[in-house]
Amino acid sequence: MVCIDCALTAAWIDAVTTERTPRRIRFSSQGLPMIHPLCMGAIAITLSLAACATGVKTSETTGAPMLGFQNLALNPTNGGQLVGREALQPGDILLTADNGLNSSGIRLITLSPVSHAAVYLADQHVAEAVGAGIRRRAVADLVADEVTVVAFRHPGIRPEHIARMNTFVARHVGQKYNYVGVMLQAPFAIERRACELPLVPSLVRDFCLRGVAAVQLGLGRNDQFFCSQFILEAYRSAGLPLTDADPRLINPGDLLHMREGDVPSVRIHQALQYVGHLKAPPLTAQLAAASR
């Protein structure tokens, strides 16, 4: 299956609809797209190739339902901001990417601009699951080693959640990495695309993903984690689960799509708030600074 960037899909929709049609498809009061029938065939073909999840949202200006696409944009020039390490608060989720082979492979398979996830604890340290196992690491070291570092925050996190999260991390530091789970992610990342075809309702998509995960991922150990799985388990242990979906089916890109204004692949309890970029590619950072 050929996968087309969601932004290109939306741009094609703009091209085949009237000039008055915005990037997101508006719906009539009966719930049907207000687009000429001849355009629907072209749109359907394009969307069937896109393999990016969609969801019905409410327009902030008109209140009308409209179709939203998963947003793959991540750079600060798209409404973002560059922030310092002092902007972080305990519980913040850091999503990163670098230019290494592993990062590139993960981003290619998951069709995401990020490849790793860590959780900020306090005292300028994060906890993360890497090949060497579960560890604590200085934020400065994380930022130095990555090309992109972006932070998100759960708006409902409280001190008691942080305390439970710290207990969870302390209990698991030094434990082994979930290599089996990562290896199973590769075929799962391909098979799950059937569940994430555009126009698939969110409830159907969620049920499909869980079903494919149950077959593809099977039963796994709960004492070994890969990076995004570790984040999900940390929040679950804190009494603030991000989703009820199996943490083993969540990759860093899925965490990215849990942000406000995006379309999550699985059902979530609360959208994450964008905090800012601690680091961005040099050219992107220059553009962002120039636009401020």
C-alpha positions, 0 to 999 in steps of 0.5 A, spaced: 500 500 500 502 506 498 502 511 503 501 519 502 502 524 507 496 527 510 498 534 508 498 532 501 491 528 501 488 535 504 492 539 499 489 534 493 482 535 496 483 543 496 485 542 488 479 537 486 473 541 490 471 548 489 475 554 491 470 556 497 471 549 500 476 549 506 482 544 507 477 540 511 471 538 508 465 541 511 458 537 512 451 539 511 446 539 516 444 531 514 452 529 515 454 529 508 459 532 505 457 539 501 462 537 495 460 535 488 459 528 487 464 528 481 469 530 486 468 524 491 471 519 487 477 522 486 477 524 494 475 517 495 481 514 491 486 519 494 484 517 501 484 510 500 492 511 499 493 515 504 493 511 510 492 516 515 487 516 520 481 522 520 476 524 525 470 528 525 471 535 529 467 541 530 469 548 526 471 553 531 468 558 527 462 556 525 460 550 529 459 545 523 462 538 523 468 537 519 473 532 517 480 533 520 486 529 518 492 527 523 497 532 523 504 530 521 507 537 522 512 538 528 516 544 526 516 550 530 514 554 524 507 551 524 505 555 530 510 552 535 515 556 539 522 554 542 522 554 549 528 552 554 529 547 559 526 551 565 519 551 561 518 543 563 514 541 569 514 534 572 510 529 568 511 532 561 512 528 555 518 529 551 518 526 544 524 526 540 528 524 533 535 524 531 539 523 524 541 516 526 539 509 522 534 507 528 531 513 528 530 514 521 527 506 521 522 508 526 520 514 523 519 510 516 515 505 519 511 509 523 510 514 518 511 519 524 516 525 525 518 522 532 522 516 534 523 516 541 519 518 548 521 520 555 518 523 561 520 529 565 521 527 572 524 533 576 531 536 577 532 536 570 532 529 569 528 524 564 526 517 565 526 513 558 526 506 556 532 505 551 536 499 549 540 498 555 534 498 559 530 503 563 534 509 566 534 516 568 538 521 564 539 529 564 535 533 560 541 537 557 544 530 555 537 528 551 537 535 548 544 534 546 544 528 543 537 529 539 535 533 533 528 534 535 525 535 542 518 537 543 514 537 550 507 535 551 503 536 558 497 532 561 493 538 563 490 534 569 496 532 572 497 533 579 502 532 585 499 526 587 500 523 580 507 525 580 509 522 586 506 515 584 510 516 577 516 517 581 515 511 585 514 507 578 520 509 575 524 508 581 521 501 581 523 499 574 530 503 573 535 498 571 530 493 568 531 490 561 528 493 554 522 490 551 526 488 545 521 483 543 515 488 543 519 493 538 521 487 533 513 486 533 512 493 532 514 493 525 509 488 522 504 491 526 505 498 524 504 495 517 498 491 518 495 497 522 494 501 516 488 497 514 485 500 521 487 507 519 484 508 512 481 515 512 473 515 513 474 509 518 470 512 524 474 512 530 470 507 534 471 502 529 478 504 528 480 503 535 476 496 535 480 494 529 487 496 532 486 493 538 484 486 535 490 487 530 494 488 536 491 482 540 493 477 534 500 480 532 503 482 539 500 477 543 501 476 550 507 480 553 511 481 559 509 487 564 516 488 567 520 490 560 518 496 556 520 500 550 520 507 550 512 509 548 510 503 552 514 505 558 510 512 558 503 509 557 505 505 563 508 510 567 501 514 567 497 508 568 501 507 574 500 514 576 492 513 576 492 518 570 491 513 564 492 516 557 488 511 553 485 504 555 489 501 549 494 496 550 501 500 551 504 495 547 501 498 540 502 505 542 509 508 538 512 515 539 508 517 533 501 515 537 503 519 543 504 525 538 497 524 535 494 525 542 496 532 542 490 537 542 487 539 535 490 532 532 486 526 530 489 520 535 489 513 532 486 510 539 481 513 543 484 517 549 482 520 555 485 527 555 488 531 549 496 533 551 497 540 551 503 543 547 509 546 551 514 547 546 520 545 542 526 544 546 530 543 540 529 543 532 533 542 526 537 548 525 534 551 519 527 550 522 529 553 529 532 559 525 525 560 521 522 560 528 526 565 531 525 570 525 518 569 525 517 571 532 
